[in-house]
Amino acid sequence: MGGMYCYQAWCRGVFSLLFLFFFLLLPFLLIVDSPPFVFDFSIISPFLSHLFLIVSRCMFCCVDAVRTA
């Protein structure tokens, strides 16, 4: 895997962003949008797909770095 995704601090930053989004921001969005009980995921789906790509690359690279260490 490429070395640009292997930085441990970078990986920690990505996972803290994930934690911030899913555990703090998403419940807030669901509460704000609660009267119809429908959340429009089309607003955040491009962001989520991009974030999933970054996280998956980071995970593979971190696993590769641990395996080759």
PDB file of N, CA, C and O in Angstrom:
ATOM      1  N   MET A   1       0.829  -1.201   0.000  1.00  0.00           N
ATOM      2  CA  MET A   1       0.000   0.000   0.000  1.00  0.00           C
ATOM      3  C   MET A   1       0.864   1.252   0.000  1.00  0.00           C
ATOM      4  O   MET A   1       2.044   1.199   0.348  1.00  0.00           O
ATOM      5  N   GLY A   2       0.289   2.353  -0.382  1.00  0.00           N
ATOM      6  CA  GLY A   2       1.035   3.598  -0.451  1.00  0.00           C
ATOM      7  C   GLY A   2       1.368   4.154   0.911  1.00  0.00           C
ATOM      8  O   GLY A   2       0.590   4.011   1.854  1.00  0.00           O
ATOM      9  N   GLY A   3       2.514   4.785   1.019  1.00  0.00           N
ATOM     10  CA  GLY A   3       2.963   5.299   2.303  1.00  0.00           C
ATOM     11  C   GLY A   3       2.231   6.544   2.770  1.00  0.00           C
ATOM     12  O   GLY A   3       2.321   6.908   3.943  1.00  0.00           O
ATOM     13  N   MET A   4       1.509   7.201   1.874  1.00  0.00           N
ATOM     14  CA  MET A   4       0.885   8.464   2.270  1.00  0.00           C
ATOM     15  C   MET A   4      -0.287   8.274   3.213  1.00  0.00           C
ATOM     16  O   MET A   4      -0.714   9.237   3.850  1.00  0.00           O
ATOM     17  N   TYR A   5      -0.831   7.050   3.326  1.00  0.00           N
ATOM     18  CA  TYR A   5      -1.939   6.805   4.234  1.00  0.00           C
ATOM     19  C   TYR A   5      -1.479   6.123   5.516  1.00  0.00           C
ATOM     20  O   TYR A   5      -2.311   5.742   6.339  1.00  0.00           O
ATOM     21  N   CYS A   6      -0.169   5.962   5.701  1.00  0.00           N
ATOM     22  CA  CYS A   6       0.326   5.146   6.805  1.00  0.00           C
ATOM     23  C   CYS A   6       0.677   5.942   8.061  1.00  0.00           C
ATOM     24  O   CYS A   6       1.150   5.359   9.037  1.00  0.00           O
ATOM     25  N   TYR A   7       0.466   7.214   8.061  1.00  0.00           N
ATOM     26  CA  TYR A   7       0.842   7.999   9.223  1.00  0.00           C
ATOM     27  C   TYR A   7      -0.134   7.749  10.359  1.00  0.00           C
ATOM     28  O   TYR A   7      -1.347   7.879  10.194  1.00  0.00           O
ATOM     29  N   GLN A   8       0.415   7.388  11.517  1.00  0.00           N
ATOM     30  CA  GLN A   8      -0.427   7.014  12.647  1.00  0.00           C
ATOM     31  C   GLN A   8      -1.262   8.199  13.122  1.00  0.00           C
ATOM     32  O   GLN A   8      -2.438   8.027  13.446  1.00  0.00           O
ATOM     33  N   ALA A   9      -0.684   9.389  13.171  1.00  0.00           N
ATOM     34  CA  ALA A   9      -1.429  10.567  13.607  1.00  0.00           C
ATOM     35  C   ALA A   9      -2.564  10.878  12.631  1.00  0.00           C
ATOM     36  O   ALA A   9      -3.652  11.280  13.044  1.00  0.00           O
ATOM     37  N   TRP A  10      -2.307  10.691  11.341  1.00  0.00           N
ATOM     38  CA  TRP A  10      -3.339  10.928  10.320  1.00  0.00           C
ATOM     39  C   TRP A  10      -4.491   9.969  10.521  1.00  0.00           C
ATOM     40  O   TRP A  10      -5.654  10.363  10.443  1.00  0.00           O
ATOM     41  N   CYS A  11      -4.165   8.678  10.787  1.00  0.00           N
ATOM     42  CA  CYS A  11      -5.200   7.673  11.033  1.00  0.00           C
ATOM     43  C   CYS A  11      -6.005   8.033  12.269  1.00  0.00           C
ATOM     44  O   CYS A  11      -7.229   7.901  12.284  1.00  0.00           O
ATOM     45  N   ARG A  12      -5.316   8.488  13.304  1.00  0.00           N
ATOM     46  CA  ARG A  12      -6.023   8.876  14.522  1.00  0.00           C
ATOM     47  C   ARG A  12      -6.957  10.044  14.260  1.00  0.00           C
ATOM     48  O   ARG A  12      -8.058  10.099  14.808  1.00  0.00           O
ATOM     49  N   GLY A  13      -6.523  10.973  13.430  1.00  0.00           N
ATOM     50  CA  GLY A  13      -7.370  12.104  13.080  1.00  0.00           C
ATOM     51  C   GLY A  13      -8.609  11.683  12.314  1.00  0.00           C
ATOM     52  O   GLY A  13      -9.698  12.202  12.560  1.00  0.00           O
ATOM     53  N   VAL A  14      -8.454  10.746  11.386  1.00  0.00           N
ATOM     54  CA  VAL A  14      -9.603  10.262  10.612  1.00  0.00           C
ATOM     55  C   VAL A  14     -10.602   9.578  11.526  1.00  0.00           C
ATOM     56  O   VAL A  14     -11.806   9.807  11.409  1.00  0.00           O
ATOM     57  N   PHE A  15     -10.120   8.741  12.435  1.00  0.00           N
ATOM     58  CA  PHE A  15     -11.043   8.026  13.306  1.00  0.00           C
ATOM     59  C   PHE A  15     -11.691   8.947  14.332  1.00  0.00           C
ATOM     60  O   PHE A  15     -12.831   8.717  14.736  1.00  0.00           O
ATOM     61  N   SER A  16     -10.974   9.994  14.760  1.00  0.00           N
ATOM     62  CA  SER A  16     -11.617  10.949  15.664  1.00  0.00           C
ATOM     63  C   SER A  16     -12.681  11.756  14.922  1.00  0.00           C
ATOM     64  O   SER A  16     -13.702  12.114  15.508  1.00  0.00           O
ATOM     65  N   LEU A  17     -12.452  12.046  13.634  1.00  0.00           N
ATOM     66  CA  LEU A  17     -13.487  12.691  12.828  1.00  0.00           C
ATOM     67  C   LEU A  17     -14.713  11.800  12.686  1.00  0.00           C
ATOM     68  O   LEU A  17     -15.846  12.271  12.782  1.00  0.00           O
ATOM     69  N   LEU A  18     -14.483  10.522  12.460  1.00  0.00           N
ATOM     70  CA  LEU A  18     -15.591   9.571  12.382  1.00  0.00           C
ATOM     71  C   LEU A  18     -16.382   9.543  13.678  1.00  0.00           C
ATOM     72  O   LEU A  18     -17.612   9.569  13.674  1.00  0.00           O
ATOM     73  N   PHE A  19     -15.648   9.490  14.798  1.00  0.00           N
ATOM     74  CA  PHE A  19     -16.301   9.477  16.096  1.00  0.00           C
ATOM     75  C   PHE A  19     -17.123  10.747  16.292  1.00  0.00           C
ATOM     76  O   PHE A  19     -18.263  10.698  16.752  1.00  0.00           O
ATOM     77  N   LEU A  20     -16.531  11.879  15.939  1.00  0.00           N
ATOM     78  CA  LEU A  20     -17.221  13.158  16.088  1.00  0.00           C
ATOM     79  C   LEU A  20     -18.485  13.191  15.242  1.00  0.00           C
ATOM     80  O   LEU A  20     -19.529  13.649  15.706  1.00  0.00           O
ATOM     81  N   PHE A  21     -18.401  12.714  14.018  1.00  0.00           N
ATOM     82  CA  PHE A  21     -19.561  12.762  13.128  1.00  0.00           C
ATOM     83  C   PHE A  21     -20.676  11.848  13.600  1.00  0.00           C
ATOM     84  O   PHE A  21     -21.825  12.272  13.727  1.00  0.00           O
ATOM     85  N   PHE A  22     -20.329  10.567  13.867  1.00  0.00           N
ATOM     86  CA  PHE A  22     -21.385   9.593  14.137  1.00  0.00           C
ATOM     87  C   PHE A  22     -21.974   9.700  15.536  1.00  0.00           C
ATOM     88  O   PHE A  22     -23.152   9.405  15.734  1.00  0.00           O
ATOM     89  N   PHE A  23     -21.164  10.122  16.514  1.00  0.00           N
ATOM     90  CA  PHE A  23     -21.672  10.119  17.878  1.00  0.00           C
ATOM     91  C   PHE A  23     -22.129  11.487  18.351  1.00  0.00           C
ATOM     92  O   PHE A  23     -22.863  11.572  19.336  1.00  0.00           O
ATOM     93  N   LEU A  24     -21.727  12.550  17.691  1.00  0.00           N
ATOM     94  CA  LEU A  24     -22.150  13.879  18.105  1.00  0.00           C
ATOM     95  C   LEU A  24     -23.025  14.570  17.075  1.00  0.00           C
ATOM     96  O   LEU A  24     -24.058  15.141  17.423  1.00  0.00           O
ATOM     97  N   LEU A  25     -22.626  14.524  15.817  1.00  0.00           N
ATOM     98  CA  LEU A  25     -23.339  15.283  14.792  1.00  0.00           C
ATOM     99  C   LEU A  25     -24.589  14.575  14.290  1.00  0.00           C
ATOM    100  O   LEU A  25     -25.627  15.210  14.106  1.00  0.00           O
ATOM    101  N   LEU A  26     -24.503  13.278  14.068  1.00  0.00           N
ATOM    102  CA  LEU A  26     -25.648  12.550  13.518  1.00  0.00           C
ATOM    103  C   LEU A  26     -26.861  12.535  14.456  1.00  0.00           C
ATOM    104  O   LEU A  26     -27.977  12.749  13.981  1.00  0.00           O
ATOM    105  N   PRO A  27     -26.697  12.290  15.774  1.00  0.00           N
ATOM    106  CA  PRO A  27     -27.871  12.392  16.654  1.00  0.00           C
ATOM    107  C   PRO A  27     -28.477  13.786  16.663  1.00  0.00           C
ATOM    108  O   PRO A  27     -29.697  13.935  16.730  1.00  0.00           O
ATOM    109  N   PHE A  28     -27.624  14.815  16.594  1.00  0.00           N
ATOM    110  CA  PHE A  28     -28.135  16.183  16.545  1.00  0.00           C
ATOM    111  C   PHE A  28     -28.965  16.403  15.287  1.00  0.00           C
ATOM    112  O   PHE A  28     -30.032  17.013  15.348  1.00  0.00           O
ATOM    113  N   LEU A  29     -28.485  15.913  14.150  1.00  0.00           N
ATOM    114  CA  LEU A  29     -29.238  16.043  12.906  1.00  0.00           C
ATOM    115  C   LEU A  29     -30.563  15.284  12.967  1.00  0.00           C
ATOM    116  O   LEU A  29     -31.579  15.743  12.444  1.00  0.00           O
ATOM    117  N   LEU A  30     -30.537  14.123  13.610  1.00  0.00           N
ATOM    118  CA  LEU A  30     -31.769  13.352  13.727  1.00  0.00           C
ATOM    119  C   LEU A  30     -32.775  14.036  14.649  1.00  0.00           C
ATOM    120  O   LEU A  30     -33.981  13.975  14.411  1.00  0.00           O
ATOM    121  N   ILE A  31     -32.280  14.685  15.700  1.00  0.00           N
ATOM    122  CA  ILE A  31     -33.177  15.407  16.609  1.00  0.00           C
ATOM    123  C   ILE A  31     -33.778  16.617  15.900  1.00  0.00           C
ATOM    124  O   ILE A  31     -34.973  16.886  16.024  1.00  0.00           O
ATOM    125  N   VAL A  32     -32.943  17.348  15.156  1.00  0.00           N
ATOM    126  CA  VAL A  32     -33.421  18.531  14.442  1.00  0.00           C
ATOM    127  C   VAL A  32     -34.457  18.139  13.397  1.00  0.00           C
ATOM    128  O   VAL A  32     -35.427  18.864  13.174  1.00  0.00           O
ATOM    129  N   ASP A  33     -34.254  17.006  12.767  1.00  0.00           N
ATOM    130  CA  ASP A  33     -35.142  16.578  11.680  1.00  0.00           C
ATOM    131  C   ASP A  33     -36.223  15.614  12.174  1.00  0.00           C
ATOM    132  O   ASP A  33     -36.810  14.885  11.375  1.00  0.00           O
ATOM    133  N   SER A  34     -36.492  15.604  13.488  1.00  0.00           N
ATOM    134  CA  SER A  34     -37.370  14.583  14.047  1.00  0.00           C
ATOM    135  C   SER A  34     -38.858  14.759  13.777  1.00  0.00           C
ATOM    136  O   SER A  34     -39.550  13.741  13.784  1.00  0.00           O
ATOM    137  N   PRO A  35     -39.435  15.955  13.538  1.00  0.00           N
ATOM    138  CA  PRO A  35     -40.894  16.005  13.349  1.00  0.00           C
ATOM    139  C   PRO A  35     -41.441  15.073  12.266  1.00  0.00           C
ATOM    140  O   PRO A  35     -42.432  14.391  12.527  1.00  0.00           O
ATOM    141  N   PRO A  36     -40.856  15.003  11.067  1.00  0.00           N
ATOM    142  CA  PRO A  36     -41.394  14.026  10.109  1.00  0.00           C
ATOM    143  C   PRO A  36     -40.840  12.611  10.295  1.00  0.00           C
ATOM    144  O   PRO A  36     -41.296  11.680   9.632  1.00  0.00           O
ATOM    145  N   PHE A  37     -39.859  12.441  11.192  1.00  0.00           N
ATOM    146  CA  PHE A  37     -39.196  11.157  11.431  1.00  0.00           C
ATOM    147  C   PHE A  37     -38.557  10.588  10.165  1.00  0.00           C
ATOM    148  O   PHE A  37     -38.460   9.372  10.002  1.00  0.00           O
ATOM    149  N   VAL A  38     -38.131  11.464   9.286  1.00  0.00           N
ATOM    150  CA  VAL A  38     -37.448  11.039   8.066  1.00  0.00           C
ATOM    151  C   VAL A  38     -36.184  11.876   7.937  1.00  0.00           C
ATOM    152  O   VAL A  38     -36.231  13.105   7.978  1.00  0.00           O
ATOM    153  N   PHE A  39     -35.060  11.198   7.781  1.00  0.00           N
ATOM    154  CA  PHE A  39     -33.798  11.918   7.603  1.00  0.00           C
ATOM    155  C   PHE A  39     -33.345  11.758   6.158  1.00  0.00           C
ATOM    156  O   PHE A  39     -33.271  10.644   5.639  1.00  0.00           O
ATOM    157  N   ASP A  40     -33.047  12.869   5.525  1.00  0.00           N
ATOM    158  CA  ASP A  40     -32.641  12.844   4.119  1.00  0.00           C
ATOM    159  C   ASP A  40     -31.146  12.561   4.027  1.00  0.00           C
ATOM    160  O   ASP A  40     -30.329  13.467   4.191  1.00  0.00           O
ATOM    161  N   PHE A  41     -30.791  11.318   3.767  1.00  0.00           N
ATOM    162  CA  PHE A  41     -29.379  10.943   3.695  1.00  0.00           C
ATOM    163  C   PHE A  41     -28.711  11.405   2.402  1.00  0.00           C
ATOM    164  O   PHE A  41     -27.493  11.299   2.265  1.00  0.00           O
ATOM    165  N   SER A  42     -29.492  11.914   1.459  1.00  0.00           N
ATOM    166  CA  SER A  42     -28.878  12.386   0.217  1.00  0.00           C
ATOM    167  C   SER A  42     -28.021  13.622   0.463  1.00  0.00           C
ATOM    168  O   SER A  42     -27.161  13.953  -0.352  1.00  0.00           O
ATOM    169  N   ILE A  43     -28.253  14.309   1.588  1.00  0.00           N
ATOM    170  CA  ILE A  43     -27.443  15.491   1.913  1.00  0.00           C
ATOM    171  C   ILE A  43     -26.021  15.076   2.261  1.00  0.00           C
ATOM    172  O   ILE A  43     -25.057  15.713   1.837  1.00  0.00           O
ATOM    173  N   ILE A  44     -25.898  14.000   3.039  1.00  0.00           N
ATOM    174  CA  ILE A  44     -24.573  13.616   3.529  1.00  0.00           C
ATOM    175  C   ILE A  44     -23.994  12.401   2.820  1.00  0.00           C
ATOM    176  O   ILE A  44     -22.865  12.013   3.121  1.00  0.00           O
ATOM    177  N   SER A  45     -24.718  11.785   1.892  1.00  0.00           N
ATOM    178  CA  SER A  45     -24.204  10.574   1.259  1.00  0.00           C
ATOM    179  C   SER A  45     -22.908  10.789   0.469  1.00  0.00           C
ATOM    180  O   SER A  45     -22.045   9.913   0.519  1.00  0.00           O
ATOM    181  N   PRO A  46     -22.716  11.904  -0.261  1.00  0.00           N
ATOM    182  CA  PRO A  46     -21.415  12.088  -0.915  1.00  0.00           C
ATOM    183  C   PRO A  46     -20.276  12.189   0.093  1.00  0.00           C
ATOM    184  O   PRO A  46     -19.190  11.656  -0.134  1.00  0.00           O
ATOM    185  N   PHE A  47     -20.527  12.873   1.208  1.00  0.00           N
ATOM    186  CA  PHE A  47     -19.518  12.992   2.255  1.00  0.00           C
ATOM    187  C   PHE A  47     -19.206  11.627   2.859  1.00  0.00           C
ATOM    188  O   PHE A  47     -18.044  11.303   3.105  1.00  0.00           O
ATOM    189  N   LEU A  48     -20.241  10.831   3.097  1.00  0.00           N
ATOM    190  CA  LEU A  48     -20.039   9.513   3.702  1.00  0.00           C
ATOM    191  C   LEU A  48     -19.268   8.579   2.784  1.00  0.00           C
ATOM    192  O   LEU A  48     -18.411   7.827   3.246  1.00  0.00           O
ATOM    193  N   SER A  49     -19.563   8.618   1.479  1.00  0.00           N
ATOM    194  CA  SER A  49     -18.845   7.733   0.567  1.00  0.00           C
ATOM    195  C   SER A  49     -17.368   8.128   0.464  1.00  0.00           C
ATOM    196  O   SER A  49     -16.494   7.264   0.391  1.00  0.00           O
ATOM    197  N   HIS A  50     -17.098   9.427   0.457  1.00  0.00           N
ATOM    198  CA  HIS A  50     -15.718   9.895   0.414  1.00  0.00           C
ATOM    199  C   HIS A  50     -14.989   9.516   1.706  1.00  0.00           C
ATOM    200  O   HIS A  50     -13.836   9.084   1.674  1.00  0.00           O
ATOM    201  N   LEU A  51     -15.669   9.682   2.833  1.00  0.00           N
ATOM    202  CA  LEU A  51     -15.067   9.342   4.117  1.00  0.00           C
ATOM    203  C   LEU A  51     -14.805   7.843   4.224  1.00  0.00           C
ATOM    204  O   LEU A  51     -13.785   7.427   4.774  1.00  0.00           O
ATOM    205  N   PHE A  52     -15.724   7.033   3.700  1.00  0.00           N
ATOM    206  CA  PHE A  52     -15.533   5.582   3.717  1.00  0.00           C
ATOM    207  C   PHE A  52     -14.316   5.186   2.890  1.00  0.00           C
ATOM    208  O   PHE A  52     -13.564   4.297   3.288  1.00  0.00           O
ATOM    209  N   LEU A  53     -14.115   5.827   1.757  1.00  0.00           N
ATOM    210  CA  LEU A  53     -12.950   5.540   0.918  1.00  0.00           C
ATOM    211  C   LEU A  53     -11.656   5.871   1.656  1.00  0.00           C
ATOM    212  O   LEU A  53     -10.710   5.084   1.644  1.00  0.00           O
ATOM    213  N   ILE A  54     -11.619   7.036   2.299  1.00  0.00           N
ATOM    214  CA  ILE A  54     -10.418   7.438   3.038  1.00  0.00           C
ATOM    215  C   ILE A  54     -10.143   6.479   4.182  1.00  0.00           C
ATOM    216  O   ILE A  54      -9.006   6.049   4.378  1.00  0.00           O
ATOM    217  N   VAL A  55     -11.185   6.140   4.941  1.00  0.00           N
ATOM    218  CA  VAL A  55     -11.011   5.262   6.095  1.00  0.00           C
ATOM    219  C   VAL A  55     -10.585   3.868   5.665  1.00  0.00           C
ATOM    220  O   VAL A  55      -9.744   3.254   6.321  1.00  0.00           O
ATOM    221  N   SER A  56     -11.147   3.357   4.581  1.00  0.00           N
ATOM    222  CA  SER A  56     -10.766   2.015   4.135  1.00  0.00           C
ATOM    223  C   SER A  56      -9.317   1.985   3.675  1.00  0.00           C
ATOM    224  O   SER A  56      -8.603   1.022   3.954  1.00  0.00           O
ATOM    225  N   ARG A  57      -8.873   3.017   2.979  1.00  0.00           N
ATOM    226  CA  ARG A  57      -7.461   3.077   2.582  1.00  0.00           C
ATOM    227  C   ARG A  57      -6.562   3.153   3.805  1.00  0.00           C
ATOM    228  O   ARG A  57      -5.522   2.497   3.866  1.00  0.00           O
ATOM    229  N   CYS A  58      -6.970   3.956   4.772  1.00  0.00           N
ATOM    230  CA  CYS A  58      -6.174   4.118   5.986  1.00  0.00           C
ATOM    231  C   CYS A  58      -6.100   2.797   6.754  1.00  0.00           C
ATOM    232  O   CYS A  58      -5.036   2.430   7.254  1.00  0.00           O
ATOM    233  N   MET A  59      -7.221   2.084   6.849  1.00  0.00           N
ATOM    234  CA  MET A  59      -7.257   0.814   7.569  1.00  0.00           C
ATOM    235  C   MET A  59      -6.337  -0.203   6.906  1.00  0.00           C
ATOM    236  O   MET A  59      -5.555  -0.867   7.586  1.00  0.00           O
ATOM    237  N   PHE A  60      -6.425  -0.330   5.577  1.00  0.00           N
ATOM    238  CA  PHE A  60      -5.578  -1.286   4.878  1.00  0.00           C
ATOM    239  C   PHE A  60      -4.107  -0.945   5.065  1.00  0.00           C
ATOM    240  O   PHE A  60      -3.272  -1.832   5.242  1.00  0.00           O
ATOM    241  N   CYS A  61      -3.799   0.334   5.025  1.00  0.00           N
ATOM    242  CA  CYS A  61      -2.411   0.727   5.137  1.00  0.00           C
ATOM    243  C   CYS A  61      -1.897   0.530   6.555  1.00  0.00           C
ATOM    244  O   CYS A  61      -0.754   0.114   6.745  1.00  0.00           O
ATOM    245  N   CYS A  62      -2.715   0.821   7.540  1.00  0.00           N
ATOM    246  CA  CYS A  62      -2.291   0.609   8.924  1.00  0.00           C
ATOM    247  C   CYS A  62      -2.075  -0.874   9.201  1.00  0.00           C
ATOM    248  O   CYS A  62      -1.121  -1.245   9.886  1.00  0.00           O
ATOM    249  N   VAL A  63      -2.953  -1.722   8.674  1.00  0.00           N
ATOM    250  CA  VAL A  63      -2.783  -3.168   8.829  1.00  0.00           C
ATOM    251  C   VAL A  63      -1.506  -3.620   8.142  1.00  0.00           C
ATOM    252  O   VAL A  63      -0.765  -4.443   8.680  1.00  0.00           O
ATOM    253  N   ASP A  64      -1.245  -3.084   6.953  1.00  0.00           N
ATOM    254  CA  ASP A  64      -0.038  -3.429   6.213  1.00  0.00           C
ATOM    255  C   ASP A  64       1.210  -2.969   6.960  1.00  0.00           C
ATOM    256  O   ASP A  64       2.216  -3.678   6.986  1.00  0.00           O
ATOM    257  N   ALA A  65       1.148  -1.783   7.568  1.00  0.00           N
ATOM    258  CA  ALA A  65       2.290  -1.263   8.309  1.00  0.00           C
ATOM    259  C   ALA A  65       2.574  -2.113   9.545  1.00  0.00           C
ATOM    260  O   ALA A  65       3.732  -2.358   9.884  1.00  0.00           O
ATOM    261  N   VAL A  66       1.514  -2.559  10.215  1.00  0.00           N
ATOM    262  CA  VAL A  66       1.694  -3.407  11.396  1.00  0.00           C
ATOM    263  C   VAL A  66       2.255  -4.766  10.986  1.00  0.00           C
ATOM    264  O   VAL A  66       3.105  -5.325  11.678  1.00  0.00           O
ATOM    265  N   ARG A  67       1.783  -5.286   9.876  1.00  0.00           N
ATOM    266  CA  ARG A  67       2.223  -6.609   9.425  1.00  0.00           C
ATOM    267  C   ARG A  67       3.699  -6.597   9.003  1.00  0.00           C
ATOM    268  O   ARG A  67       4.421  -7.562   9.251  1.00  0.00           O
ATOM    269  N   THR A  68       4.139  -5.524   8.376  1.00  0.00           N
ATOM    270  CA  THR A  68       5.523  -5.476   7.890  1.00  0.00           C
ATOM    271  C   THR A  68       6.498  -4.970   8.942  1.00  0.00           C
ATOM    272  O   THR A  68       7.709  -5.017   8.723  1.00  0.00           O
ATOM    273  N   ALA A  69       6.003  -4.486  10.081  1.00  0.00           N
ATOM    274  CA  ALA A  69       6.891  -3.947  11.122  1.00  0.00           C
ATOM    275  C   ALA A  69       7.646  -5.068  11.820  1.00  0.00           C
ATOM    276  O   ALA A  69       8.440  -4.808  12.724  1.00  0.00           O
TER     277      ALA A  69
END
